[in-house]
Amino acid sequence: MATLIFALETFVDSQSQQLQTAVSTLIDREPEPTNTNAPLTGFRFHHIGLACRDIEKEARALRLLGYELEGQHFMDPLQKIHGCFLVGLGPRMELLAPVDESSPIVSWLNKDAKMYHQAYEVASIDTALKALRSQHAVVVSRPKPAVAFGDRKVAFLLLPNSLLIELIECPGLQDATQGPAR
């Protein structure tokens, strides 16, 4: 009888270890994308961010394409950038220049990258972050207030194809699939 009890205890212990290993593997594994072919909903295009060293020089070049200043120039100490928005014949542009060499856009400028990011308005930044992370996007800058958007929260994510996306929280956003913000 003792042998039978010992055998049962050994079996139960081995099954318990296998179960713990399986659960651990599931917990540690990256989440599987729910449907990589389905577009995410609730995102409304807002602008393309362009990195530059000299905002006035970039604005002059874009005037050739019909772009004009929209609103005022701004400086954001949290983002460590100077910037402004331009509107014209194409999509809204945000020109961004570093405040100093510690600005996150300096690394983009050092690689001669002009297009910095695409920005989208979302009703809930937390919901949008969760949706993009489920598709393997990586958060590179957690939500924080942004001067350019009246201290609404913004966050930055890197998509699996290395495209940087900015999310702009817009709590009153109703149907974000209606096209670009005005």
C-alpha positions as CSV (number, residue, x, y, z in Angstrom):
1,M,0.0,0.0,0.0
2,A,2.9,2.4,0.8
3,T,4.3,1.8,-2.7
4,L,1.0,2.7,-4.3
5,I,0.7,5.9,-2.2
6,F,4.3,6.8,-3.1
7,A,3.6,6.2,-6.8
8,L,0.4,8.3,-6.7
9,E,2.3,11.2,-4.9
10,T,5.1,11.0,-7.5
11,F,2.6,11.1,-10.3
12,V,0.7,14.0,-8.8
13,D,4.0,15.9,-8.2
14,S,5.1,15.4,-11.8
15,Q,1.8,16.5,-13.2
16,S,1.9,19.6,-11.0
17,Q,5.3,20.5,-12.2
18,Q,4.2,20.0,-15.9
19,L,1.2,22.2,-15.2
20,Q,3.3,24.9,-13.6
21,T,5.7,24.9,-16.5
22,A,2.9,25.1,-19.0
23,V,1.3,28.0,-17.1
24,S,4.6,29.8,-16.8
25,T,5.2,29.4,-20.5
26,L,1.8,30.9,-21.3
27,I,2.3,33.8,-18.9
28,D,5.8,34.7,-20.2
29,R,5.0,34.3,-23.9
30,E,4.2,37.4,-26.1
31,P,0.5,37.7,-26.7
32,E,-0.6,36.4,-30.1
33,P,-2.1,39.1,-32.4
34,T,-5.8,38.8,-32.4
35,N,-6.1,39.4,-36.2
36,T,-3.1,40.9,-37.9
37,N,-5.1,41.6,-41.1
38,A,-7.9,43.7,-39.4
39,P,-7.3,47.4,-39.2
40,L,-7.7,49.0,-35.8
41,T,-10.7,51.2,-35.3
42,G,-11.0,54.5,-33.4
43,F,-7.9,56.2,-34.8
44,R,-8.3,59.5,-36.7
45,F,-5.2,60.8,-38.7
46,H,-4.0,64.1,-37.3
47,H,-0.5,64.9,-38.8
48,I,2.9,63.9,-40.0
49,G,5.8,64.9,-37.8
50,L,8.9,66.2,-39.5
51,A,12.2,66.4,-37.7
52,C,14.4,69.4,-38.5
53,R,17.2,71.5,-37.1
54,D,15.8,74.8,-38.4
55,I,12.0,75.3,-38.3
56,E,12.0,78.5,-40.3
57,K,14.1,77.0,-43.1
58,E,11.7,74.0,-43.3
59,A,8.6,76.2,-43.3
60,R,10.0,78.3,-46.2
61,A,10.6,75.1,-48.2
62,L,7.0,73.9,-47.5
63,R,5.5,77.3,-48.5
64,L,6.5,76.3,-52.1
65,L,3.9,73.5,-51.7
66,G,1.2,75.9,-50.4
67,Y,1.8,75.3,-46.6
68,E,1.1,78.0,-44.1
69,L,1.5,78.3,-40.3
70,E,-1.5,76.9,-38.3
71,G,-1.6,78.4,-34.8
72,Q,1.5,79.5,-32.9
73,H,5.0,78.1,-32.4
74,F,5.4,76.2,-29.2
75,M,8.1,74.8,-26.9
76,D,7.5,71.6,-24.9
77,P,10.0,71.0,-22.0
78,L,8.8,67.4,-21.5
79,Q,9.2,66.5,-25.1
80,K,12.3,68.7,-25.4
81,I,11.2,70.2,-28.7
82,H,10.3,73.4,-30.4
83,G,7.5,73.1,-33.0
84,C,4.7,74.4,-35.1
85,F,2.0,73.0,-37.4
86,L,1.6,73.8,-41.1
87,V,-1.5,73.2,-43.3
88,G,-1.7,73.2,-47.0
89,L,-2.5,71.1,-50.0
90,G,-1.4,67.8,-48.3
91,P,-1.7,66.5,-44.8
92,R,-1.1,68.7,-41.8
93,M,2.6,68.8,-40.9
94,E,4.2,69.3,-37.5
95,L,7.8,70.7,-37.7
96,L,9.9,69.7,-34.7
97,A,13.4,70.9,-33.8
98,P,15.3,69.8,-30.7
99,V,15.6,72.1,-27.7
100,D,19.1,70.7,-27.1
101,E,21.1,67.6,-27.8
102,S,19.2,65.5,-25.2
103,S,16.0,65.8,-27.3
104,P,14.6,62.4,-28.5
105,I,14.5,63.7,-32.1
106,V,18.3,64.2,-32.2
107,S,18.9,60.5,-32.9
108,W,16.5,60.7,-35.9
109,L,18.2,63.8,-37.2
110,N,21.6,62.1,-36.8
111,K,20.3,59.4,-39.2
112,D,19.2,62.0,-41.7
113,A,15.5,61.0,-41.1
114,K,13.1,63.7,-42.0
115,M,9.8,62.0,-41.4
116,Y,9.6,61.5,-37.7
117,H,6.1,60.1,-37.0
118,Q,2.5,59.8,-38.0
119,A,0.0,61.0,-35.4
120,Y,-3.5,59.8,-34.7
121,E,-6.2,61.1,-32.4
122,V,-7.9,58.5,-30.1
123,A,-10.7,58.7,-27.6
124,S,-8.9,56.8,-25.0
125,I,-5.1,56.6,-25.0
126,D,-5.0,53.6,-22.7
127,T,-7.4,51.6,-25.0
128,A,-5.4,52.5,-28.1
129,L,-2.1,51.6,-26.3
130,K,-3.6,48.2,-25.4
131,A,-4.8,47.6,-29.0
132,L,-1.4,48.5,-30.5
133,R,0.6,46.5,-28.0
134,S,-1.5,43.5,-28.8
135,Q,-0.2,43.8,-32.3
136,H,3.4,43.9,-31.1
137,A,3.9,47.7,-31.1
138,V,6.4,48.8,-28.4
139,V,5.7,51.9,-26.2
140,V,8.7,54.2,-26.5
141,S,7.2,57.1,-24.6
142,R,4.4,56.6,-22.0
143,P,1.5,59.0,-21.9
144,K,2.3,62.5,-20.8
145,P,0.8,66.0,-21.3
146,A,1.9,67.8,-24.5
147,V,2.0,71.6,-24.9
148,A,1.0,71.4,-28.6
149,F,-2.3,69.8,-27.7
150,G,-3.4,71.9,-24.7
151,D,-1.8,69.4,-22.3
152,R,-3.8,66.5,-23.6
153,K,-1.9,63.3,-23.2
154,V,0.3,61.9,-26.0
155,A,2.3,58.6,-26.2
156,F,4.7,57.2,-28.8
157,L,4.9,53.6,-30.1
158,L,7.1,51.9,-32.5
159,L,5.2,49.5,-34.9
160,P,6.8,46.2,-35.8
161,N,7.9,47.8,-39.2
162,S,9.8,50.5,-37.2
163,L,7.3,53.3,-38.0
164,L,6.9,55.7,-35.0
165,I,3.3,56.5,-34.2
166,E,2.1,59.3,-31.9
167,L,-1.3,58.9,-30.1
168,I,-3.1,62.1,-29.1
169,E,-5.9,61.6,-26.5
170,C,-9.1,63.3,-27.7
171,P,-11.8,62.3,-25.2
172,G,-14.7,63.9,-27.2
173,L,-13.8,61.9,-30.3
174,Q,-17.0,60.2,-31.6
175,D,-16.4,58.3,-34.8
176,A,-12.6,58.3,-35.4
177,T,-13.0,56.6,-38.8
178,Q,-14.4,59.7,-40.4
179,G,-11.1,60.9,-41.9
180,P,-8.5,63.5,-40.9
181,A,-8.9,65.9,-38.1
182,R,-9.6,69.5,-39.0
